[in-house]
Structures are given as structure tokens and as C-alpha cells.
């Protein structure tokens, strides 16, 4: 009569060919079209969270990853006095690469960060979810940063991937920024330029709402 040990070995031998393929199908693909990588969320910051110091305070475990562009949206200050992105109808012009000032009107540049779950919860509170903003996953073109050097957004993007975007679908009309927000936005613009966000985008789009001087205070 076969021993329990021999029966166990036999069953293991028979099951191995069937177990391996099933396990293999659970492995994530190389190009992850999701806002999450491992246990972190990939976040697209386009307003005062362009300011690296503010992000370090709000989300102490976050990591800067690079620059991204959100196409078929425009950057505004809404009637709350804070930045928002507003979807615009896609046309032949907006589907092309954002390389000149007219096309910048239909694209939003931002900095990309990885967020841990506690970081994301803290950011939700800072952003006023779900009253001031809601959270969406939106496809963005992404240029990865390397060794702290600014990215070149005129080169092909590293990849296109879904990212977490805080967005207000209700307040979509342009307005004026709060005074304290101007200060934080200017810090953010300075950091964004050093990371590779186009100066022409800043001048043509963001400076329509954010003066280079003025404002008071630092925190929302």
C-alpha cells in the first residue's frame, strides 16, 4: 500500500503543470495602464502642488517621478479661486502634439508623483474631496525624470498612462485666484519650469491668471 508521503509527491508532480500557467496569468503586464503601481497611486498635480515643498509637507512619503501632459483639457482658475482643469471637445488640432501656443490652450502640464495610501488620504483632505474636487483616472502622456534633470517634452513621451487627477466638473468658468494662492502658485511655477514644463505654456496659459507678484500667505 503506498505511503502518504509517496501519494503527496505524486499529487504534487501531477498538479505542477496546471498551477504554473494560472499563476502566470496573474502577473501584471509591463506597461501598467492604471493609476496604481504596487501600493502607490500615480498622481498628476497641476496647481499649487507643482510646488515641491508643499507636496513634501502634504504628502511626506510622496516621490516626484516626472512631467505629464493632459490633452483636451484647459487650465483655469475657477470661481473658488483655485486651479481647475476643464475638458474641451477634441478636434484635429487638440489631438496633435502640444508644441505651440495655440495648442497649449488645449493641454495641461503637471508634475507627477507617487503617493502612498496615507499620502492620498491626506491629499484628499487638502483638496476638499468630494466637495471642492472629485477624483478621476485620466490618461496622460508621461515623461519620466532621470537623475534630477529636466525632462524634454518635445521628445516622445515615456508612456501614456492613467493618473489620478483632482477635478471640479461643476465650477468650470474662469475667475480670479485667491491672494494667498498666487504665492503658492508662483512657487509651483518656479519648480515646474526647473523640471521641464514649457516656459511658453506658463507664459501663455498660467500667467493669464497668476501674476508674477502679489498675494499673501502660504497655506490654503
VENTADA-V78020 format. One record per run of one state. SS is the DSSP state (@ for helix, = for strand, . for the rest). FROM is the first residue (numbers start at 1). TO is the last residue. If there is no record, write none. Layout:
ss = {SS	SS}
from = {FROM	FROM}
to = {TO	TO}
//
This chain:
ss = {.	@	.	=	.	=	.	@	.	@	.	=	.	=	.	=	.	@	.	=	.	@	.	=	.	=	.	=	.	=	.	=	.	@	.	@	.	@	.}
from = {1	4	26	36	38	40	46	48	51	52	59	63	72	73	78	83	88	101	105	107	116	117	128	129	130	133	145	146	147	149	150	159	168	179	196	199	205	206	209}
to = {3	25	35	37	39	45	47	50	51	58	62	71	72	77	82	87	100	104	106	115	116	127	128	129	132	144	145	146	148	149	158	167	178	195	198	204	205	208	220}
//
